[in-house]
Structures are given as C-alpha cells and as structure tokens.
Amino acid sequence: MKKITAFGLALVLTFALTACRGGTAESGAVPSQSEDEEVTVHYGISNSWDALMPYNSVSGSNYARMIYDKIYDRLAYVHADGTLSPRAAKRWENTDEGYAALFYLDENATFHDGTQVTAAHWVETFTLMTDPACPVLGRGNFSVFVGTDQDGCRTDGESFGVEAVDDFTLKLTFKVPTTPEDFLLDKNREFYVLPTHLLEGVDPSVLMELDLWKKPVGSGPCKFVEELPGSQLTLAANQHYHLGAPGFDYLVITVMDKSNLLTALIAGDLDYYAIGGSVSAEDAPLAESSGLTILEGTVPNTFFELMLNGNSIPDARVRRAIELALDKELLCEQSTHGLGTAAGSSISPESPYADAAVTAGERDVEAAKQLLAEAGYDGRRYTLVCTSNRSGLAALMQQNLAEAGINVIIETVDSAAMFAGMSDGTYDMGIASHTPGALPLWFTESRLSSTNNIFHIADLTPYTARIQAIRSETDQSKRLELVAELDTYLAQERPFIPLWFGTALHAQSPTVSNIDYPSSSFSNENVWEWVKE
C-alpha cells in the first residue's frame, strides 16, 4: 500500500494541533475558556457525523455536512432565500452556450498547512473522486459532468469536464446546459476541495483508509484539533481563512439528545445548536420566558406532501379527489401552529419560480365526490402510513377523506419502513416532509425518475420530458413557461399531493452574534462571521 509522505503527515499533525491567536492545544485535552485567553463556542448537535472525510459519509446526512462545512471549503455560501455569496470562488459565469461554468477562485485561500488552494486542487479532487477504483460514497453527484457515466465514474476515452484554465480559474462542463447558480443550489453542499498535495502517489483504492482523515487538513474556517468519535469534535478557528477569522478560538461540537438542546442553551451549557437553533412553537414560550429571543424564519424550511401509490390509485380523478377532500389550511395550522402556508405545488413560495406554481386552492368536498363518481370509485379502503409523531395529523386526514366518502385506515411505522413500504407498493398513501430548495425541480426531478419511481407512475415519459426541457433551457423567461407547464401537468395528474410549506422558529444565542440562522437549513453556517465576546 502506498502511504502519504512522512512530511505530509508531519504537516497534518503540526497544524491540526496549532490553536489560533498563538495558543496551542495538547492532544487529548479539550480547551476551556479562560480569562482573556481562549474563547470557546459550545455547539450542540443531535446526531453524530459518520466520517471526517467528506466523500466517505455512509449516511450523507446534513449532520455530517455541517461538520465538513467547517473543516473544508465549498465554492459558495447558500443563503436561505436561494441567493449565493462567495466562498472558495469569488465569482462565476456561464460559458460555452450554457454547457459550462467558470469559477474564479479566491487567491487568498489556503489549506490549514499554509499551502495555497489552486484550481489544480479542485481538479485533482474531482479526478480522484471519479476514479472507478476509489471507493467514494455519493459519487453519483459527479454524474452531471461530461466524461462520467450515470454512477459518476470517469469514462475511458472521454474528456473529463473538470479542468484548470489557469491557477485560479476552474471550468466545469456539464452534460446539459446548466447555469452556475442552478449547479451551486443543487450540488454545492456535495463538493469540497481536498489537500491533494498531501495525496501524491496514493493508490485511489486505499484513499479512504489514510490516517489523514482521522486528523484532516482542509481549507475551511476551522481547523481540526481532536475527536471523540460519535461524541465530541474540537475545532480551532482558522485565523487565515480568506473570508475572515472567526470571532472565537475554539468550536466544541457535542452530540446530545435532541430534547436537551434547548434546555442546554437556556442553562448556558451551549452557545448554539444545529440546525439553526430550531425550536417548536410549543417550546417557544419557554425559551422566551427564559430570556432567549425567538426569530421567526421568513423562508420555508419544510415541505409536506402526501405520497400516493399510482398502482393502487391509478385514476388521476381519484387522486385529484383526495386533494380536494383535504382541508390543507386546517392541516397546516394544526401542524405548524400558524408557521406555514398551504401549497398546491412543490415550488417554494420564496423561489424565483414561485409565479409559475399552481396555487393551493380551496377544499371542495362536493367536487371530490363528483370526481369519485366519474372514476367509478367503489369504496375501496386505502392504507395511510405515517410515523408515530404524525398520527394525529393522519387522523385529521382520515376524517377529511371520510367526509368525501374515501375509506382510509392508518398504520404507524418508523420513517425507514414508511419509505420502504411506499417504494415496494405496500402502502397507498404516506405523509412525508422534506427540506425544500429554491430550484423548481428540487423535488420533482429526484422523485419522478426511473431510479426513484416511488409514486409508481406507469409512464414517466411525460414528466421526464418536461423536466429535461426545463434543465436544458437557459433563457429565464422561457424556463418560467416550461416550469408552469410542468406544474400544471402535475396538478392534473397528481402523482403526489403538495400539502404545505412550513417556516422555522430560531432560538437565538445569547452569547454569539452574527449567526445566519435561516441559512443553516442549507447545511452551511457562516462561522467566519460569528463572534463570541
């Protein structure tokens, strides 16, 4: 097995243990705050990361991405409203008639060992990750680039669509026309630059086994100090981060039960907790009475849908009748306590494409009965599946549907069993929620595909053709028309029923300022701007 160089390992160990402001942290010792010396931000998280190598996460969860976001660098910073700010890239632009994008990298960016980050590092990172011999998890994200197959592996004999135009210009070439903004909103959280100068001569097949990933070197706003696997991670502020040094010395991330996060924040044991210090409407009064300020989000962070099984409910008239029978306004109110908006589309109301979205409409039980009669509905009983925490919501739906003559029984299972049952056709309906994106296809493209036909649609062609047309169109006005056409078709066929979008409440930290709470839903946090006095 080829090893990382001894010099490279020495750099890893040296710089991983170097604290900011001239201080040091001995391995095995968790830094504590002392007078005028070390400032520590205590950060709570309810689920552990499963790897410190960003392309080796089994779960691919947002909790792992929150960790990678701090150690490594991404091309851009995604705001809650779908706008973008520079991170590794200062700016970007379309080229080659929309088939490629140029990213102009920040020349001041450096890895934690002091090495300057160049376009070559990005190219080498993507080249390694698309090597069929490299055991990458989530490699499918690379399949958008020219020269890769559907699994994201580089194809022999084809030019790879990732190149360094010069030292600080990265060019990405796509299989279909894609704006840089669409690419970043869709894939930004999946791609990080690696210290490939420390990986020279490494066999790609053993890349994930290197000791480097136990004490990683990145170019992000925080440096690795030490880890208690599954329990605690200590990071030091990167004083040389090109967007500015964080206003603290250490960031200590501790895994704890979700139910204890708010209590720990109130008690002063935490300064902040992921994701965005979210607090339920029921717990908000307690937080406020304890002296915390509650910030109401303005951008939706949840999307609720009713999944439908197209095999067992094959008639679109029945599916539309189910939607008309549901009192979305009441269901939304009961679920969000006034922090939601009934939906007729998966397009977020804050998206630039919101004008193309079908509106929620009003409940119409008589119209639902008429559609059922036209479809010849015979009173067949459907199974509605949900997780236990949504059993009350399911009961309200059951009552709504019964008023239109639709017979439903409820089954409660865990989330994994619900999605497995919808996927294999066991269940007829299922209540699901997702984190929405600003792009018009954030939901439909992944759900209406041959590899994830969870709605059991007999013929996907009318959907995939419309989706492909949207992806290929770079003219914004024409794209809006195509999005509206797809949304109208979805409303006619109703393979799934959009229910509502919900916004979050954020318990603001009493000790740390400049936190961008809403944007944390996109698995990125502006820690370089955080200040703890």
C-alpha positions as CSV (number, residue, x, y, z in Angstrom):
1,M,0.0,0.0,0.0
2,K,1.3,3.4,-0.9
3,K,1.4,5.8,2.0
4,I,1.1,9.5,2.5
5,T,4.5,11.1,2.8
6,A,6.1,11.5,6.2
7,F,6.5,15.2,5.5
8,G,2.8,15.4,4.7
9,L,1.8,13.6,7.9
10,A,4.1,15.9,9.9
11,L,2.3,18.9,8.5
12,V,-1.1,17.4,9.3
13,L,-0.2,16.8,12.9
14,T,1.6,20.1,13.4
15,F,-1.2,22.3,12.0
16,A,-4.0,20.3,13.4
17,L,-2.7,21.0,16.9
18,T,-2.0,24.7,16.3
19,A,-4.6,26.9,18.0
20,C,-5.3,30.4,17.0
21,R,-4.0,33.6,18.5
22,G,-0.7,31.9,19.2
23,G,-2.2,29.3,21.7
24,T,-1.8,25.5,21.4
25,A,-4.0,22.6,22.3
26,E,-2.4,19.4,23.6
27,S,-3.9,16.2,22.1
28,G,-6.4,14.7,24.5
29,A,-7.2,18.0,26.2
30,V,-10.4,19.8,25.5
31,P,-9.8,23.5,25.6
32,S,-11.6,25.5,28.2
33,Q,-12.3,29.2,28.3
34,S,-10.1,31.3,30.5
35,E,-9.8,35.0,31.2
36,D,-8.7,37.0,28.1
37,E,-7.1,33.9,26.6
38,E,-9.3,31.4,25.0
39,V,-12.9,31.9,23.8
40,T,-14.8,28.7,23.2
41,V,-18.1,28.3,21.4
42,H,-20.1,25.3,22.6
43,Y,-22.2,23.9,19.8
44,G,-24.8,21.1,20.3
45,I,-25.9,18.6,17.6
46,S,-28.5,15.9,17.9
47,N,-26.9,13.4,15.5
48,S,-23.3,12.4,15.0
49,W,-21.2,12.7,11.8
50,D,-20.1,9.4,10.5
51,A,-16.8,10.4,8.9
52,L,-14.4,13.3,8.7
53,M,-13.6,12.6,5.1
54,P,-16.4,14.5,3.1
55,Y,-16.7,11.9,0.4
56,N,-16.9,8.9,2.8
57,S,-20.1,9.5,4.6
58,V,-22.4,6.5,4.8
59,S,-25.4,8.5,5.8
60,G,-24.8,11.5,3.6
61,S,-26.7,13.4,6.3
62,N,-27.0,17.1,6.9
63,Y,-25.3,16.5,10.3
64,A,-22.2,15.2,8.5
65,R,-22.3,18.1,6.0
66,M,-22.4,20.6,8.9
67,I,-19.0,19.2,10.0
68,Y,-17.5,19.2,6.5
69,D,-18.7,22.8,6.0
70,K,-16.4,24.0,8.8
71,I,-13.2,21.9,8.1
72,Y,-13.3,22.1,4.3
73,D,-14.3,24.7,1.8
74,R,-17.2,24.9,-0.7
75,L,-17.4,27.0,-3.8
76,A,-20.2,29.2,-2.5
77,Y,-22.3,30.1,0.5
78,V,-26.1,29.4,0.1
79,H,-28.5,31.9,1.7
80,A,-32.0,30.8,2.8
81,D,-33.6,32.8,0.0
82,G,-31.6,31.0,-2.6
83,T,-29.1,33.7,-3.3
84,L,-25.4,32.9,-3.3
85,S,-22.2,34.5,-1.8
86,P,-18.6,33.8,-2.5
87,R,-16.6,31.2,-0.5
88,A,-13.8,29.4,-2.3
89,A,-14.9,31.1,-5.5
90,K,-15.1,34.9,-5.7
91,R,-17.4,34.9,-8.7
92,W,-18.7,32.7,-11.5
93,E,-20.2,32.9,-15.0
94,N,-21.7,30.8,-17.8
95,T,-19.7,29.9,-20.9
96,D,-19.9,27.5,-23.9
97,E,-23.6,28.4,-24.6
98,G,-24.6,27.3,-21.1
99,Y,-22.8,24.0,-21.1
100,A,-20.0,25.1,-18.8
101,A,-19.3,27.4,-15.9
102,L,-16.2,29.3,-14.9
103,F,-15.4,29.7,-11.2
104,Y,-12.8,32.3,-10.3
105,L,-11.2,31.2,-7.1
106,D,-10.0,33.4,-4.3
107,E,-6.2,33.6,-4.5
108,N,-6.0,34.2,-0.7
109,A,-7.5,30.8,0.2
110,T,-5.0,28.4,1.8
111,F,-5.1,25.0,3.4
112,H,-4.6,24.6,7.1
113,D,-0.9,23.7,6.5
114,G,-0.4,27.1,4.7
115,T,-0.5,25.7,1.1
116,Q,-2.3,27.9,-1.4
117,V,-5.5,26.5,-2.8
118,T,-5.5,26.4,-6.6
119,A,-7.8,25.2,-9.4
120,A,-5.5,22.2,-9.7
121,H,-6.5,21.1,-6.2
122,W,-10.2,21.1,-7.3
123,V,-9.4,19.3,-10.5
124,E,-7.3,16.7,-8.7
125,T,-10.0,16.2,-6.0
126,F,-12.7,15.6,-8.6
127,T,-10.4,13.4,-10.7
128,L,-9.7,11.2,-7.6
129,M,-13.4,11.0,-6.6
130,T,-14.5,9.9,-10.1
131,D,-11.8,7.2,-10.4
132,P,-13.7,3.9,-10.5
133,A,-11.0,2.4,-8.2
134,C,-11.7,4.9,-5.5
135,P,-14.4,3.7,-3.0
136,V,-16.4,7.0,-3.0
137,L,-19.8,7.2,-1.3
138,G,-22.2,9.6,-3.1
139,R,-20.2,9.5,-6.3
140,G,-23.5,9.9,-8.3
141,N,-23.2,13.7,-7.7
142,F,-20.4,13.8,-10.2
143,S,-22.5,12.3,-13.0
144,V,-23.6,15.9,-14.1
145,F,-20.1,16.4,-15.6
146,V,-19.1,15.5,-19.1
147,G,-16.9,12.4,-19.2
148,T,-18.7,10.5,-16.5
149,D,-21.2,7.6,-16.5
150,Q,-24.6,7.6,-14.6
151,D,-22.7,6.5,-11.5
152,G,-20.3,9.4,-11.6
153,C,-17.3,7.4,-12.7
154,R,-15.0,8.8,-15.3
155,T,-15.4,7.0,-18.7
156,D,-12.4,5.8,-20.6
157,G,-11.7,7.6,-23.8
158,E,-13.8,10.7,-22.9
159,S,-12.6,14.1,-21.9
160,F,-13.4,14.9,-18.3
161,G,-15.5,18.0,-17.8
162,V,-13.3,19.4,-15.0
163,E,-10.3,21.5,-15.8
164,A,-8.0,24.2,-14.6
165,V,-8.0,27.1,-17.1
166,D,-5.2,28.7,-15.0
167,D,-4.1,28.6,-11.4
168,F,-7.3,30.2,-10.1
169,T,-9.9,29.5,-12.7
170,L,-11.9,26.3,-12.5
171,K,-14.0,25.2,-15.5
172,L,-16.9,22.7,-15.1
173,T,-18.5,21.3,-18.2
174,F,-22.0,19.8,-17.9
175,K,-23.9,17.2,-19.9
176,V,-26.9,19.5,-20.3
177,P,-27.0,23.3,-20.2
178,T,-26.8,24.4,-16.5
179,T,-26.4,27.9,-15.0
180,P,-23.7,28.2,-12.3
181,E,-26.4,29.3,-9.9
182,D,-28.5,26.2,-10.5
183,F,-25.4,24.0,-10.1
184,L,-24.5,25.6,-6.8
185,L,-28.0,25.5,-5.4
186,D,-28.3,21.8,-6.3
187,K,-24.8,20.5,-5.6
188,N,-22.8,23.0,-3.6
189,R,-23.1,21.0,-0.3
190,E,-21.7,17.9,-2.0
191,F,-18.4,19.2,-3.3
192,Y,-15.3,20.1,-1.2
193,V,-11.7,20.7,-2.1
194,L,-9.2,18.2,-0.7
195,P,-5.4,18.8,0.1
196,T,-4.3,16.8,-2.9
197,H,-0.7,17.9,-2.4
198,L,-0.7,15.6,0.6
199,L,-2.1,12.7,-1.5
200,E,0.6,12.4,-4.2
201,G,1.3,8.8,-5.1
202,V,-1.6,7.4,-3.1
203,D,-3.4,4.5,-4.7
204,P,-7.0,5.6,-5.1
205,S,-8.3,2.2,-3.9
206,V,-6.9,2.9,-0.4
207,L,-7.6,6.6,-0.3
208,M,-10.3,6.3,2.3
209,E,-8.1,4.3,4.7
210,L,-5.5,7.0,5.2
211,D,-4.8,8.3,8.7
212,L,-5.1,11.8,7.2
213,W,-8.9,11.5,7.6
214,K,-8.6,11.0,11.3
215,K,-6.8,14.3,11.6
216,P,-7.9,16.1,8.5
217,V,-6.5,19.1,6.8
218,G,-8.9,21.3,4.9
219,S,-9.2,24.9,3.8
220,G,-12.3,25.8,5.7
221,P,-12.9,28.4,8.5
222,C,-12.0,25.8,11.3
223,K,-9.0,23.5,11.9
224,F,-9.2,20.0,13.3
225,V,-7.9,19.6,16.9
226,E,-9.3,16.3,18.2
227,E,-12.3,14.0,18.0
228,L,-14.1,11.7,20.4
229,P,-15.8,9.6,17.7
230,G,-19.6,9.8,17.9
231,S,-19.4,12.2,20.9
232,Q,-17.4,15.4,20.5
233,L,-15.3,17.2,18.0
234,T,-13.0,20.1,18.8
235,L,-12.0,22.6,16.2
236,A,-9.9,25.7,16.3
237,A,-10.6,28.9,14.4
238,N,-8.6,29.3,11.2
239,Q,-7.0,32.7,11.7
240,H,-6.0,32.7,8.0
241,Y,-9.4,31.9,6.5
242,H,-9.7,34.1,3.4
243,L,-13.2,35.4,4.3
244,G,-12.1,36.4,7.8
245,A,-11.1,34.7,11.1
246,P,-14.0,33.5,13.3
247,G,-14.5,35.6,16.4
248,F,-13.6,32.7,18.8
249,D,-10.7,30.4,19.5
250,Y,-12.4,27.0,19.7
251,L,-15.6,25.4,18.5
252,V,-16.5,22.4,20.5
253,I,-19.3,20.3,18.9
254,T,-21.0,17.9,21.3
255,V,-23.6,15.3,20.4
256,M,-26.6,15.3,22.7
257,D,-30.3,14.2,22.8
258,K,-32.4,16.5,20.7
259,S,-34.8,17.1,23.6
260,N,-31.9,18.5,25.7
261,L,-30.7,21.1,23.2
262,L,-32.9,24.0,24.1
263,T,-32.5,23.2,27.9
264,A,-28.8,23.3,27.5
265,L,-28.9,26.6,25.6
266,I,-31.1,28.1,28.3
267,A,-28.8,26.8,31.0
268,G,-25.8,28.4,29.3
269,D,-24.1,25.0,28.6
270,L,-24.5,25.7,24.9
271,D,-23.9,28.8,22.9
272,Y,-25.8,27.5,19.8
273,Y,-27.2,24.2,18.4
274,A,-27.7,22.8,14.9
275,I,-29.6,23.3,12.7
276,G,-30.3,27.0,13.2
277,G,-31.3,26.6,16.9
278,S,-34.8,25.4,15.7
279,V,-37.5,25.4,18.4
280,S,-41.0,24.2,18.2
281,A,-44.0,26.5,18.6
282,E,-44.8,24.7,21.8
283,D,-41.4,25.3,23.3
284,A,-41.1,28.9,22.1
285,P,-42.8,30.4,25.2
286,L,-40.4,28.6,27.5
287,A,-37.4,29.9,25.5
288,E,-38.8,33.5,25.6
289,S,-39.6,33.3,29.3
290,S,-36.0,32.2,29.9
291,G,-34.7,35.3,28.3
292,L,-34.0,34.0,24.8
293,T,-35.0,35.9,21.7
294,I,-37.0,33.9,19.2
295,L,-36.6,34.7,15.5
296,E,-39.3,33.6,13.1
297,G,-37.9,32.4,9.8
298,T,-39.1,34.0,6.6
299,V,-38.1,31.3,4.2
300,P,-39.7,27.8,4.3
301,N,-37.5,25.1,5.7
302,T,-40.0,22.2,5.5
303,F,-42.3,20.9,2.7
304,F,-45.0,18.4,3.5
305,E,-46.5,16.1,0.9
306,L,-48.9,13.2,0.7
307,M,-47.2,10.4,-1.3
308,L,-49.6,8.4,-3.5
309,N,-49.2,4.9,-4.9
310,G,-50.0,5.1,-8.7
311,N,-50.5,1.3,-8.9
312,S,-53.2,1.1,-6.3
313,I,-54.7,4.6,-7.1
314,P,-54.3,4.6,-10.9
315,D,-57.0,7.0,-11.8
316,A,-55.9,10.7,-11.7
317,R,-59.5,11.7,-10.9
318,V,-59.4,9.8,-7.6
319,R,-56.0,11.3,-6.8
320,R,-57.4,14.8,-7.5
321,A,-60.5,13.9,-5.4
322,I,-58.2,13.1,-2.5
323,E,-56.6,16.5,-2.8
324,L,-60.0,18.3,-2.9
325,A,-61.2,16.4,0.1
326,L,-58.3,17.6,2.3
327,D,-58.6,20.8,4.3
328,K,-55.0,21.9,3.7
329,E,-55.5,25.1,5.7
330,L,-56.6,23.3,8.8
331,L,-54.0,20.6,8.5
332,C,-51.3,23.2,8.0
333,E,-52.5,25.2,11.1
334,Q,-52.6,22.0,13.2
335,S,-49.1,21.0,12.2
336,T,-47.3,24.4,12.1
337,H,-49.3,26.4,14.6
338,G,-49.5,29.3,12.2
339,L,-46.0,29.0,10.8
340,G,-47.0,27.5,7.4
341,T,-48.6,28.1,4.1
342,A,-50.9,25.7,2.3
343,A,-49.4,24.6,-1.1
344,G,-50.6,23.5,-4.5
345,S,-47.0,22.9,-5.7
346,S,-43.6,21.7,-4.6
347,I,-42.2,25.1,-5.8
348,S,-41.3,27.1,-2.7
349,P,-43.2,30.3,-2.3
350,E,-39.9,32.1,-1.9
351,S,-38.4,30.7,-5.0
352,P,-37.7,32.9,-8.1
353,Y,-40.1,30.4,-9.8
354,A,-43.0,30.9,-7.4
355,D,-45.1,32.7,-10.0
356,A,-45.1,29.5,-12.1
357,A,-46.5,27.5,-9.2
358,V,-50.1,26.2,-9.0
359,T,-51.9,27.7,-6.1
360,A,-53.3,25.6,-3.2
361,G,-56.9,26.2,-4.0
362,E,-59.8,25.7,-1.6
363,R,-61.3,22.5,-0.2
364,D,-64.3,21.3,-2.2
365,V,-65.9,18.1,-0.9
366,E,-68.7,18.1,-3.4
367,A,-66.3,18.4,-6.3
368,A,-64.3,15.5,-4.8
369,K,-67.5,13.3,-4.6
370,Q,-68.2,14.1,-8.3
371,L,-64.7,13.1,-9.4
372,L,-65.0,9.9,-7.4
373,A,-68.3,9.1,-9.1
374,E,-66.9,9.8,-12.6
375,A,-64.0,7.5,-11.8
376,G,-66.3,4.7,-10.5
377,Y,-64.7,4.6,-7.1
378,D,-66.2,1.6,-5.3
379,G,-65.4,2.4,-1.7
380,R,-62.1,0.6,-1.7
381,R,-60.1,1.0,1.6
382,Y,-56.7,2.7,1.3
383,T,-53.9,2.4,3.8
384,L,-52.4,5.7,5.0
385,V,-48.9,5.3,6.6
386,C,-47.1,7.8,8.8
387,T,-44.6,8.0,11.6
388,S,-46.0,8.0,15.2
389,N,-45.4,11.7,15.7
390,R,-47.8,12.4,12.8
391,S,-50.6,10.0,13.9
392,G,-52.8,13.0,14.9
393,L,-52.3,14.6,11.5
394,A,-53.2,11.3,9.8
395,A,-56.4,11.1,11.9
396,L,-57.4,14.5,10.7
397,M,-56.8,13.5,7.1
398,Q,-58.8,10.3,7.6
399,Q,-61.7,12.4,8.8
400,N,-61.4,14.8,5.9
401,L,-61.3,11.9,3.4
402,A,-64.3,10.1,5.0
403,E,-66.4,13.2,4.5
404,A,-65.9,12.8,0.8
405,G,-66.6,9.0,1.0
406,I,-63.0,7.9,0.8
407,N,-62.2,4.9,3.1
408,V,-58.8,5.1,4.8
409,I,-57.1,3.1,7.6
410,I,-54.0,4.4,9.4
411,E,-50.8,2.5,10.0
412,T,-47.9,4.0,12.0
413,V,-44.3,2.8,11.4
414,D,-40.8,4.3,11.5
415,S,-39.6,6.5,8.7
416,A,-37.4,3.9,7.0
417,A,-40.3,1.4,7.0
418,M,-42.7,4.0,5.6
419,F,-40.5,4.9,2.6
420,A,-39.7,1.2,2.0
421,G,-43.4,0.4,2.1
422,M,-44.2,3.2,-0.4
423,S,-41.3,2.1,-2.6
424,D,-42.4,-1.5,-2.8
425,G,-46.1,-0.7,-3.1
426,T,-47.3,-1.9,0.4
427,Y,-49.0,1.3,1.2
428,D,-51.4,3.5,-0.8
429,M,-50.6,6.9,0.9
430,G,-47.9,8.3,3.1
431,I,-47.2,11.6,4.9
432,A,-43.7,12.8,4.3
433,S,-41.7,16.0,4.8
434,H,-38.5,17.4,3.2
435,T,-36.2,20.4,3.3
436,P,-37.1,22.5,0.2
437,G,-34.8,24.1,-2.2
438,A,-35.1,27.2,-4.3
439,L,-34.8,25.5,-7.7
440,P,-38.1,24.5,-9.4
441,L,-37.0,20.8,-9.8
442,W,-35.6,20.3,-6.3
443,F,-38.3,17.8,-5.6
444,T,-39.8,16.6,-8.8
445,E,-36.6,15.7,-10.6
446,S,-35.5,13.2,-7.9
447,R,-38.9,11.8,-7.3
448,L,-40.0,11.4,-10.9
449,S,-37.2,9.3,-12.3
450,S,-36.7,5.7,-13.3
451,T,-34.3,5.2,-10.4
452,N,-36.7,6.5,-7.8
453,N,-40.2,6.0,-9.1
454,I,-41.6,6.0,-5.5
455,F,-45.1,7.1,-6.8
456,H,-45.3,4.0,-9.1
457,I,-46.1,6.0,-12.2
458,A,-46.7,3.7,-15.2
459,D,-45.3,6.0,-17.8
460,L,-42.7,8.6,-16.6
461,T,-42.1,10.0,-20.1
462,P,-44.5,13.0,-19.8
463,Y,-42.7,14.0,-16.6
464,T,-39.1,13.3,-17.6
465,A,-39.5,15.0,-21.0
466,R,-40.8,18.2,-19.3
467,I,-38.1,18.0,-16.7
468,Q,-35.4,17.6,-19.3
469,A,-36.8,20.6,-21.3
470,I,-36.5,22.8,-18.1
471,R,-33.0,21.7,-17.4
472,S,-31.9,22.4,-21.0
473,E,-33.4,25.9,-21.1
474,T,-31.1,28.8,-20.1
475,D,-33.4,31.6,-21.1
476,Q,-35.2,32.6,-17.8
477,S,-38.5,33.7,-19.3
478,K,-38.8,30.6,-21.4
479,R,-37.8,28.5,-18.4
480,L,-40.6,30.0,-16.4
481,E,-43.1,29.0,-19.0
482,L,-41.8,25.4,-19.0
483,V,-41.9,25.3,-15.2
484,A,-45.5,26.5,-15.3
485,E,-46.3,23.8,-17.9
486,L,-44.9,21.1,-15.7
487,D,-46.7,22.3,-12.6
488,T,-50.0,22.4,-14.4
489,Y,-49.5,18.9,-15.6
490,L,-48.6,17.8,-12.1
491,A,-51.9,19.4,-10.8
492,Q,-53.8,17.5,-13.5
493,E,-52.2,14.1,-12.8
494,R,-51.4,14.5,-9.1
495,P,-48.8,11.7,-8.6
496,F,-48.3,13.3,-5.1
497,I,-50.2,15.9,-3.2
498,P,-48.4,19.1,-2.0
499,L,-49.7,20.0,1.4
500,W,-47.9,23.0,2.9
501,F,-44.6,24.7,3.4
502,G,-43.5,25.5,7.0
503,T,-41.1,28.0,8.4
504,A,-38.9,27.7,11.5
505,L,-38.5,29.4,14.8
506,H,-34.9,30.0,15.8
507,A,-33.8,30.4,19.4
508,Q,-31.0,33.0,19.2
509,S,-27.8,32.6,21.0
510,P,-27.4,35.0,24.0
511,T,-23.6,34.8,23.7
512,V,-22.7,34.6,20.0
513,S,-23.6,37.3,17.4
514,N,-23.8,37.4,13.6
515,I,-25.3,33.9,13.2
516,D,-27.2,33.4,10.0
517,Y,-29.9,31.2,11.4
518,P,-32.2,30.6,8.4
519,S,-29.3,29.6,6.0
520,S,-28.3,26.7,8.3
521,S,-31.1,24.7,6.7
522,F,-28.8,24.5,3.6
523,S,-26.2,22.7,5.8
524,N,-23.9,25.8,5.8
525,E,-23.1,28.2,8.6
526,N,-21.3,31.5,8.4
527,V,-18.9,30.6,11.3
528,W,-16.2,33.0,10.0
529,E,-18.6,35.8,10.9
530,W,-19.6,34.5,14.4
531,V,-18.3,36.5,17.3
532,K,-18.3,35.4,21.0
533,E,-17.3,38.0,23.4
